[in-house]
C-alpha cells in the first residue's frame, strides 16, 4: 500500500491519501480523541502522541498535530497507523454510524435562500476545500448572516479567515443578494 501525503494551507495539518475509499459518503470530524472513539481508524491515529485532530473525507485522512511536534517525527507513525488500519480489514467507523453530510437543517421563511446557499457551498466551495483536506458546512442563516462550520485542515488554519471573508462571503453575496456577511462557528 502506497500512501501519498499533501501539505495543506494549515501548517499544523497534513492530508494523507491511502489510495482507497475512506468514507463512501460525507465526512467525519474528530476534533479530539474522545470524539474519535467510534472510528477504529481515528483511534489508531490518535494513539500517536502529538496528534490533536483527525478528519475523514471520501478518499483522504487529514491529521492535525500539536504545535510542539515536528512532522518529521509524526509522519512515519501516522503512515504506519493508516496502513495497519486498512490492512486489518476493520471498518473506518463502527456500527451503523456513517459520515455526516454536514449541513444543518433549516426551515422557515428563509428556506429558499438557505437552499441556494447550500447548493453554492456543495458545488463551488466544498470541492475546493476538500482539495486542501477540509470541509465547510452550513450551520445557520439569520438576518443576512451565514454561519459556517470549518472542519479538518480548515479548522484553525491561519488563512481560513481570509478564505471565509474574501472567498466564500464574496461568492455568496454575488449570487444571493440577501447574504450580507459570513461568520465561522466553532
Secondary structure, 3 states (H helix, E strand, C coil): CCCEEEECCCCCEEEEECCCCCCCCCEEEECCCCHHHHCHHHHHHHCCCCEEEEEECCCCEEEEECCCCCHHHHHHHHHHHHHHHHHHCCCCCCCCCCCECCCCCCCCCCHHHHHHHHHHHHHHHHHHHHHCCEEEEEEEEECCEEEEEEEECCCCCCCHHHHHHHHHHHHHHHHCCCCCEEEEEC
